[in-house]
């Protein structure tokens, strides 16, 4: 976002949050949707594609055209990150169904997609309610982060960022992360996500299958997309 004004960034977040709230309201969702994300894509008639792609910069993309909606996920990423990719790409698909009431030239579309993903996977009300309930039961901030990450099937880093956005004290977590020194040699995970995985181990919390890459392949070769979509009617998107 180098060179972008504070208002530009704030407007991007505001628009993404508003659209995320409407999206969840239309679903009548009262709980975290991460664990049922693929039921949601089926409900919206989105054809899912899964394939391990040896490109750490390609988390996923969507293609829309000729009455078809496709969403591809790179299964070299772990399940949490795959879920965030699906939520990110849902933003791009959802934009096609929205009335023309926003000037999307005034926001950063990719940043908005990430913010939308964070807001539908980790809605403010759900996160705060769960946080205060767990805090009252004696759980530490670190333990709460991992519990919410598991309940929402979301990346640890996304939960940590939401804590910061919602003014939840992350001092304990930050201090614990600072004690972990490591080199991240896995291109499919960020350093902070890897450190949070290590922190989970240090806290002797049970391992989660969500931290594993599925590496499944379920769909014909990606070249077959040319059969379904013309360049004019298709859209591809990547996020960091």
SERO-4910 file (N, C-alpha, C, O; in steps of 0.05 Angstrom, whole numbers):
BEGIN
 pado doro    nc1    nc2    nc3   cac1   cac2   cac3    cc1    cc2    cc3    oc1    oc2    oc3
  Unk    A     16    -24      0      0      0      0     17     25      0      8     47      8
  Unk    A     42     23     -8     60     46     -9     48     67    -27     39     62    -49
  Unk    A     47     92    -16     38    114    -32      8    119    -30     -3    138    -40
  Unk    A     -7    101    -16    -35    104    -13    -41    119     13    -28    116     33
  Unk    A    -62    136     12    -69    153     35    -82    136     56    -93    114     51
  Unk    A    -82    147     81    -96    134    103   -125    132     98   -137    111    104
  Unk    A   -138    152     85   -166    151     79   -172    129     59   -193    116     60
  Unk    A   -154    125     40   -157    104     20   -158     77     33   -176     60     27
  Unk    A   -140     72     51   -139     46     65   -163     43     83   -176     22     84
  Unk    A   -170     64     98   -194     63    116   -219     58    100   -236     43    109
  Unk    A   -222     71     77   -246     67     61   -247     38     50   -268     26     48
  Unk    A   -224     27     43   -222      0     34   -233    -19     55   -249    -37     50
  Unk    A   -223    -15     80   -232    -32    102   -262    -29    108   -276    -48    114
  Unk    A   -271     -4    107   -299      2    113   -318    -12     93   -337    -24    101
  Unk    A   -311     -9     67   -328    -21     47   -328    -52     49   -349    -64     48
  Unk    A   -304    -63     54   -302    -92     56   -318   -102     80   -331   -123     79
  Unk    A   -317    -88    102   -331    -96    126   -361    -94    122   -376   -112    131
  Unk    A   -370    -73    109   -399    -70    104   -410    -93     87   -431   -104     92
  Unk    A   -395    -99     66   -403   -121     48   -402   -148     62   -419   -165     58
  Unk    A   -382   -152     79   -380   -176     95   -404   -180    114   -415   -201    116
  Unk    A   -412   -158    127   -435   -159    145   -460   -166    130   -476   -183    140
  Unk    A   -464   -154    107   -488   -160     91   -487   -189     81   -507   -203     80
  Unk    A   -463   -198     74   -459   -226     64   -468   -246     86   -482   -265     80
  Unk    A   -458   -241    110   -465   -259    133   -495   -257    140   -507   -277    148
  Unk    A   -506   -233    138   -534   -229    145   -551   -245    125   -571   -257    133
  Unk    A   -544   -244    100   -559   -259     79   -558   -289     85   -577   -303     79
  Unk    A   -536   -298     96   -533   -327    103   -548   -334    129   -552   -357    135
  Unk    A   -555   -313    144   -567   -317    171   -547   -333    188   -555   -351    203
  Unk    A   -521   -326    185   -500   -341    199   -497   -330    228   -494   -306    232
  Unk    A   -498   -348    247   -494   -340    275   -469   -352    288   -462   -345    310
  Unk    A   -456   -370    273   -432   -383    283   -410   -379    263   -415   -368    241
  Unk    A   -386   -387    270   -364   -385    251   -370   -402    226   -379   -425    229
  Unk    A   -366   -391    202   -373   -406    178   -350   -422    166   -353   -437    147
  Unk    A   -325   -418    177   -302   -432    166   -305   -462    164   -299   -473    143
  Unk    A   -316   -476    185   -318   -505    183   -339   -514    162   -338   -537    153
  Unk    A   -357   -496    153   -377   -504    133   -374   -488    107   -392   -485     92
  Unk    A   -350   -478    103   -344   -461     80   -350   -474     53   -360   -462     35
  Unk    A   -345   -500     52   -349   -514     26   -378   -521     22   -386   -524     -1
  Unk    A   -394   -523     43   -423   -525     40   -433   -499     28   -452   -499     12
  Unk    A   -421   -477     36   -429   -451     26   -423   -448     -3   -440   -438    -19
  Unk    A   -400   -457    -12   -393   -455    -40   -412   -472    -57   -419   -464    -79
  Unk    A   -420   -495    -46   -439   -512    -61   -466   -498    -63   -479   -500    -83
  Unk    A   -474   -485    -41   -499   -471    -40   -500   -449    -61   -521   -443    -72
  Unk    A   -477   -437    -66   -475   -415    -85   -468   -425   -113   -461   -409   -131
  Unk    A   -469   -451   -117   -464   -463   -143   -436   -456   -154   -432   -451   -178
  Unk    A   -417   -457   -136   -389   -452   -144   -375   -479   -147   -375   -495   -128
  Unk    A   -364   -484   -170   -350   -509   -175   -321   -507   -164   -306   -490   -173
  Unk    A   -315   -524   -145   -289   -523   -132   -269   -540   -146   -275   -561   -156
  Unk    A   -244   -529   -148   -222   -544   -159   -199   -545   -139   -193   -525   -126
  Unk    A   -187   -568   -136   -165   -572   -117   -142   -584   -131   -144   -604   -145
  Unk    A   -119   -571   -128    -95   -582   -141    -70   -571   -128    -69   -546   -124
  Unk    A    -51   -588   -121    -26   -577   -110    -10   -564   -133     -3   -577   -153
  Unk    A     -4   -539   -130     11   -524   -150     37   -514   -138     36   -501   -117
  Unk    A     59   -520   -150     85   -513   -139     92   -484   -144    112   -477   -157
  Unk    A     75   -467   -133     78   -438   -135     67   -425   -110     43   -424   -106
  Unk    A     85   -417    -92     77   -406    -66     63   -379    -69     52   -369    -49
  Unk    A     64   -367    -92     50   -341    -97     22   -345   -108      7   -326   -112
  Unk    A     14   -370   -113    -12   -376   -124    -29   -391   -104    -30   -415   -104
  Unk    A    -42   -375    -86    -60   -388    -67    -85   -398    -79    -96   -419    -71
  Unk    A    -96   -383    -99   -120   -392   -112   -130   -371   -132   -118   -349   -133
  Unk    A   -151   -377   -146   -163   -357   -164   -192   -366   -169   -200   -388   -164
  Unk    A   -208   -347   -179   -235   -353   -187   -238   -346   -217   -224   -329   -227
  Unk    A   -257   -359   -229   -264   -354   -257   -294   -353   -260   -308   -371   -250
  Unk    A   -304   -333   -273   -333   -329   -275   -340   -323   -304   -329   -305   -316
  Unk    A   -359   -338   -315   -367   -333   -342   -385   -355   -353   -383   -378   -345
  Unk    A   -401   -348   -373   -418   -368   -387   -435   -384   -367   -440   -408   -371
  Unk    A   -444   -370   -346   -462   -383   -327   -448   -401   -307   -462   -415   -292
  Unk    A   -422   -401   -307   -407   -419   -290   -389   -403   -271   -379   -381   -278
  Unk    A   -386   -413   -246   -368   -401   -227   -349   -422   -217   -358   -443   -206
  Unk    A   -323   -417   -220   -303   -436   -211   -285   -423   -190   -280   -399   -191
  Unk    A   -276   -439   -172   -257   -429   -152   -235   -450   -148   -241   -473   -140
  Unk    A   -211   -442   -153   -188   -461   -151   -173   -455   -125   -168   -432   -118
  Unk    A   -164   -476   -112   -149   -474    -87   -123   -491    -90   -124   -514    -98
  Unk    A   -101   -478    -84    -75   -492    -84    -72   -508    -58    -69   -497    -36
  Unk    A    -73   -535    -60    -73   -552    -37    -45   -557    -25    -42   -574     -8
  Unk    A    -25   -543    -35      1   -544    -22      1   -527      3     19   -529     20
  Unk    A    -20   -510      6    -23   -495     31    -39   -511     51    -54   -529     43
  Unk    A    -36   -505     77    -51   -520     97    -80   -512     96    -88   -493     82
  Unk    A    -97   -527    111   -126   -524    109   -134   -496    118   -153   -484    106
  Unk    A   -122   -485    138   -129   -458    148   -125   -438    125   -142   -421    120
  Unk    A   -102   -440    112    -96   -421     91   -113   -426     66   -120   -407     52
  Unk    A   -120   -451     61   -139   -456     39   -166   -443     45   -178   -432     27
  Unk    A   -175   -445     70   -200   -432     77   -200   -402     73   -219   -390     63
  Unk    A   -177   -390     80   -175   -361     76   -175   -354     47   -186   -334     39
  Unk    A   -163   -371     31   -163   -367      2   -191   -368     -9   -199   -351    -26
  Unk    A   -206   -388      0   -234   -390     -9   -250   -365     -2   -265   -354    -18
  Unk    A   -247   -356     23   -261   -333     32   -253   -308     16   -269   -291      9
  Unk    A   -227   -306     10   -216   -284     -6   -229   -284    -34   -238   -263    -44
  Unk    A   -230   -307    -46   -241   -309    -73   -271   -305    -74   -282   -297    -94
  Unk    A   -284   -312    -52   -313   -307    -50   -319   -277    -53   -340   -270    -64
  Unk    A   -301   -260    -44   -304   -231    -48   -306   -225    -78   -324   -211    -87
  Unk    A   -288   -236    -94   -288   -230   -123   -313   -240   -136   -324   -227   -153
  Unk    A   -322   -264   -128   -346   -275   -139   -370   -259   -130   -388   -254   -146
  Unk    A   -371   -252   -105   -394   -237    -93   -397   -210   -106   -419   -200   -109
  Unk    A   -375   -197   -115   -376   -171   -127   -394   -171   -152   -407   -151   -158
  Unk    A   -394   -194   -166   -410   -195   -190   -440   -195   -185   -456   -190   -203
  Unk    A   -448   -201   -160   -476   -202   -153   -486   -177   -139   -509   -174   -133
  Unk    A   -467   -158   -135   -474   -134   -120   -485   -112   -138   -476   -110   -161
  Unk    A   -505    -97   -129   -513    -73   -144   -491    -53   -146   -473    -53   -129
  Unk    A   -492    -36   -165   -470    -17   -170   -474      7   -151   -481     29   -160
  Unk    A   -468      3   -125   -472     24   -106   -445     34    -94   -444     54    -80
  Unk    A   -424     19   -100   -397     27    -90   -379     34   -113   -381     23   -135
  Unk    A   -362     54   -109   -342     61   -129   -317     45   -122   -301     53   -106
  Unk    A   -314     22   -135   -292      5   -129   -265     15   -139   -244      4   -133
  Unk    A   -266     37   -154   -241     50   -162   -228     65   -139   -204     72   -140
  Unk    A   -243     69   -117   -233     84    -94   -223     66    -72   -216     75    -50
  Unk    A   -222     40    -77   -211     21    -57   -191      3    -70   -190      0    -94
  Unk    A   -175    -10    -53   -156    -30    -62   -170    -57    -62   -176    -68    -40
  Unk    A   -176    -68    -85   -193    -92    -87   -181   -116    -73   -195   -131    -59
  Unk    A   -155   -120    -76   -142   -143    -63   -140   -140    -33   -145   -160    -19
  Unk    A   -134   -116    -23   -135   -112      6   -163   -115     16   -167   -127     38
  Unk    A   -183   -106      1   -211   -109      9   -218   -138     10   -233   -147     28
  Unk    A   -208   -154     -9   -214   -183     -9   -204   -196     16   -217   -214     28
  Unk    A   -180   -189     24   -168   -200     49   -184   -192     73   -189   -207     92
  Unk    A   -193   -166     74   -208   -156     97   -236   -169     97   -246   -175    119
  Unk    A   -247   -173     74   -273   -187     72   -270   -215     83   -287   -224     99
  Unk    A   -249   -229     75   -245   -256     84   -242   -258    114   -254   -275    127
  Unk    A   -227   -239    125   -223   -239    155   -249   -234    169   -255   -245    190
  Unk    A   -266   -217    157   -291   -209    170   -313   -231    168   -330   -233    186
  Unk    A   -312   -247    147   -332   -268    145   -323   -293    160   -340   -308    171
  Unk    A   -297   -297    162   -287   -320    177   -286   -314    207   -290   -332    224
  Unk    A   -281   -289    214   -278   -281    242   -295   -256    248   -283   -234    252
  Unk    A   -321   -258    247   -338   -235    252   -333   -223    280   -328   -237    299
  Unk    A   -335   -197    281   -330   -183    306   -345   -194    330   -334   -200    351
  Unk    A   -371   -197    326   -388   -207    349   -380   -234    358   -378   -239    382
  Unk    A   -375   -252    339   -367   -280    347   -341   -280    361   -338   -294    382
  Unk    A   -321   -265    351   -295   -265    363   -296   -254    391   -285   -265    410
  Unk    A   -309   -231    394   -310   -218    421   -326   -235    441   -317   -238    464
  Unk    A   -348   -246    432   -364   -263    451   -348   -287    460   -347   -293    484
  Unk    A   -334   -300    441   -319   -323    448   -295   -316    465   -288   -330    484
  Unk    A   -282   -293    458   -259   -284    474   -266   -279    503   -253   -289    521
  Unk    A   -287   -264    508   -294   -257    535   -304   -281    551   -299   -283    575
  Unk    A   -318   -299    538   -327   -324    551   -303   -340    560   -302   -350    582
  Unk    A   -283   -344    542   -260   -359    548   -242   -345    568   -229   -359    585
  Unk    A   -241   -319    567   -225   -304    587   -236   -308    615   -221   -311    634
  Unk    A   -263   -307    617   -275   -311    643   -271   -339    654   -271   -344    678
  Unk    A   -266   -358    636   -261   -386    645   -232   -390    652   -224   -412    660
  Unk    A   -215   -369    650   -188   -371    659   -167   -376    637   -144   -380    643
  Unk    A   -176   -376    612   -157   -381    590   -139   -356    585   -148   -334    589
  Unk    A   -115   -361    577    -97   -339    570   -102   -330    541   -116   -343    526
  Unk    A    -91   -306    535    -95   -296    508    -85   -315    486    -98   -319    465
  Unk    A    -62   -328    492    -51   -347    473    -69   -370    469    -75   -379    446
  Unk    A    -79   -381    491    -97   -404    489   -123   -397    474   -133   -412    457
  Unk    A   -133   -373    479   -157   -364    466   -153   -361    436   -170   -368    420
  Unk    A   -130   -350    428   -124   -347    400   -126   -374    386   -138   -376    364
  Unk    A   -114   -395    397   -114   -421    384   -141   -434    384   -149   -448    365
  Unk    A   -156   -429    405   -184   -440    407   -201   -428    385   -216   -441    371
  Unk    A   -200   -401    383   -216   -387    362   -206   -395    334   -223   -398    316
  Unk    A   -180   -398    331   -170   -406    304   -181   -434    297   -187   -438    273
  Unk    A   -183   -452    316   -194   -479    311   -224   -478    306   -234   -491    287
  Unk    A   -238   -463    322   -267   -461    319   -275   -449    292   -295   -457    280
  Unk    A   -259   -430    283   -265   -415    258   -251   -427    234   -256   -419    212
  Unk    A   -233   -447    239   -217   -459    218   -202   -438    202   -201   -439    177
  Unk    A   -190   -419    217   -177   -396    205   -147   -397    211   -139   -410    230
  Unk    A   -131   -383    195   -102   -381    200    -98   -366    227   -112   -348    235
  Unk    A    -77   -375    241    -70   -362    267    -64   -333    263    -72   -316    279
  Unk    A    -50   -327    241    -42   -299    236    -67   -281    232    -67   -258    241
  Unk    A    -87   -292    219   -112   -277    214   -126   -271    241   -136   -249    245
  Unk    A   -125   -291    259   -138   -286    285   -122   -265    301   -134   -248    313
  Unk    A    -96   -267    300    -79   -247    314    -85   -219    303    -87   -200    319
  Unk    A    -87   -216    277    -93   -190    266   -120   -180    274   -124   -156    279
  Unk    A   -140   -198    276   -167   -190    285   -166   -182    314   -180   -163    322
  Unk    A   -150   -195    330   -147   -187    358   -137   -158    359   -148   -141    375
  Unk    A   -118   -151    343   -107   -124    342   -128   -104    333   -132    -83    345
  Unk    A   -143   -111    312   -164    -94    302   -186    -89    322   -198    -68    323
  Unk    A   -191   -109    339   -213   -107    359   -203    -99    386   -217   -101    406
  Unk    A   -178    -89    387   -166    -78    412   -165    -99    434   -167    -92    457
  Unk    A   -160   -124    426   -155   -145    446   -125   -144    452   -109   -143    434
  Unk    A   -119   -146    477    -91   -144    486    -75   -168    476    -81   -191    482
  Unk    A    -54   -163    459    -38   -184    448     -9   -184    460      9   -196    449
  Unk    A     -5   -169    482     22   -166    493     34   -192    500     57   -197    493
  Unk    A     19   -210    513     29   -236    521     37   -252    496     59   -265    496
  Unk    A     20   -252    476     26   -267    451     51   -256    438     69   -271    429
  Unk    A     53   -229    436     76   -217    423    102   -224    438    122   -230    425
  Unk    A    101   -224    464    125   -230    480    133   -260    476    157   -266    473
  Unk    A    113   -277    474    119   -305    470    131   -310    442    149   -326    439
  Unk    A    120   -296    422    130   -299    395    159   -289    393    175   -300    378
  Unk    A    166   -268    408    193   -257    407    214   -276    418    237   -273    413
  Unk    A    205   -296    434    224   -315    445    230   -338    425    248   -354    430
  Unk    A    214   -339    404    217   -360    384    235   -350    361    226   -332    346
  Unk    A    258   -361    358    276   -354    336    277   -378    317    283   -401    326
  Unk    A    272   -373    292    272   -395    273    274   -384    245    268   -360    240
  Unk    A    282   -400    227    282   -394    199    259   -408    186    255   -432    190
  Unk    A    244   -394    170    222   -406    157    230   -415    129    234   -399    111
  Unk    A    232   -441    125    240   -452     99    217   -464     84    221   -476     63
  Unk    A    193   -460     94    169   -469     80    157   -446     65    146   -428     77
  Unk    A    157   -446     38    147   -424     23    117   -421     24    106   -401     16
  Unk    A    103   -442     35     74   -441     35     62   -432     62     39   -436     67
  Unk    A     79   -419     77     70   -409    103     87   -385    110    111   -384    105
  Unk    A     74   -364    122     89   -340    130    105   -346    155    100   -366    169
  Unk    A    125   -330    160    141   -333    184    124   -331    210    128   -347    228
  Unk    A    106   -311    211     90   -308    235     71   -331    239     67   -340    262
  Unk    A     60   -342    217     43   -366    220     59   -390    230     49   -405    247
  Unk    A     83   -392    220    100   -414    229    108   -411    258    108   -431    273
  Unk    A    113   -387    267    120   -381    295     96   -388    313     99   -399    335
  Unk    A     72   -381    303     48   -387    319     44   -417    321     34   -427    341
  Unk    A     50   -432    300     49   -461    301     68   -471    323     61   -489    338
  Unk    A     92   -460    323    112   -468    343    102   -461    371    107   -476    390
  Unk    A     90   -438    374     80   -429    400     58   -449    410     57   -456    433
  Unk    A     42   -458    392     22   -479    399     36   -504    410     26   -515    430
  Unk    A     57   -512    398     72   -535    408     84   -529    435     83   -546    453
  Unk    A     95   -505    439    108   -498    464     87   -498    487     94   -504    510
  Unk    A     62   -491    480     41   -491    500     29   -519    505     11   -522    522
  Unk    A     40   -538    491     32   -566    494      2   -570    487    -12   -586    500
  Unk    A     -7   -554    468    -35   -558    459    -36   -580    438    -17   -585    424
  Unk    A    -59   -592    436    -62   -615    417    -57   -605    388    -64   -583    381
  Unk    A    -45   -622    372    -41   -616    344    -68   -614    330    -88   -626    338
  Unk    A    -68   -598    308    -92   -595    292    -87   -604    263    -67   -597    252
  Unk    A   -106   -619    252   -104   -627    224   -106   -603    206    -99   -605    182
  Unk    A   -116   -581    216   -119   -557    200    -92   -545    192    -90   -529    173
  Unk    A    -71   -554    206    -44   -544    200    -29   -560    179     -6   -557    174
  Unk    A    -44   -579    167    -32   -597    147    -41   -591    119    -65   -585    115
  Unk    A    -23   -591    100    -31   -588     72    -44   -614     62    -33   -635     66
  Unk    A    -66   -611     49    -81   -635     39    -69   -647     14    -69   -671     10
  Unk    A    -58   -629     -3    -45   -637    -28    -63   -654    -46    -54   -670    -62
  Unk    A    -89   -651    -43   -108   -666    -59   -111   -653    -87   -106   -630    -91
  Unk    A   -119   -670   -106   -123   -660   -133   -151   -670   -142   -154   -694   -147
  Unk    A   -169   -652   -145   -197   -659   -152   -207   -640   -173   -221   -621   -166
  Unk    A   -201   -645   -198   -212   -630   -220   -194   -635   -244   -170   -640   -240
  Unk    A   -204   -634   -269   -187   -637   -292   -165   -616   -292   -165   -597   -277
  Unk    A   -146   -620   -309   -123   -601   -311   -134   -572   -315   -154   -568   -327
  Unk    A   -119   -553   -303   -128   -526   -304   -131   -515   -332   -147   -496   -337
  Unk    A   -117   -527   -352   -120   -518   -379   -148   -521   -389   -157   -508   -408
  Unk    A   -163   -539   -377   -191   -544   -386   -209   -520   -381   -231   -519   -391
  Unk    A   -200   -501   -364   -216   -477   -360   -221   -462   -386   -241   -448   -389
  Unk    A   -202   -465   -405   -205   -451   -430   -231   -460   -444   -243   -446   -460
  Unk    A   -239   -485   -438   -263   -496   -450   -288   -482   -440   -308   -478   -454
  Unk    A   -287   -474   -414   -310   -462   -401   -311   -432   -403   -333   -420   -403
  Unk    A   -288   -419   -404   -288   -390   -402   -272   -377   -424   -250   -386   -432
  Unk    A   -282   -355   -434   -267   -338   -452   -252   -318   -435   -260   -313   -412
  Unk    A   -230   -307   -446   -215   -287   -431   -232   -263   -423   -228   -251   -402
  Unk    A   -251   -256   -440   -268   -233   -435   -285   -236   -410   -291   -217   -396
  Unk    A   -294   -261   -405   -313   -266   -384   -301   -279   -359   -316   -287   -341
  Unk    A   -275   -281   -359   -263   -294   -336   -248   -274   -319   -240   -252   -328
  Unk    A   -243   -282   -294   -229   -265   -275   -210   -282   -258   -219   -303   -248
  Unk    A   -186   -274   -256   -167   -288   -239   -157   -269   -217   -154   -245   -222
  Unk    A   -152   -280   -193   -143   -263   -171   -125   -279   -153   -129   -303   -149
  Unk    A   -104   -266   -144    -86   -277   -124    -84   -259   -101    -88   -235   -103
  Unk    A    -78   -270    -78    -74   -253    -54    -49   -262    -40    -41   -285    -41
  Unk    A    -37   -243    -25    -13   -249    -10    -20   -260     17     -2   -267     33
***
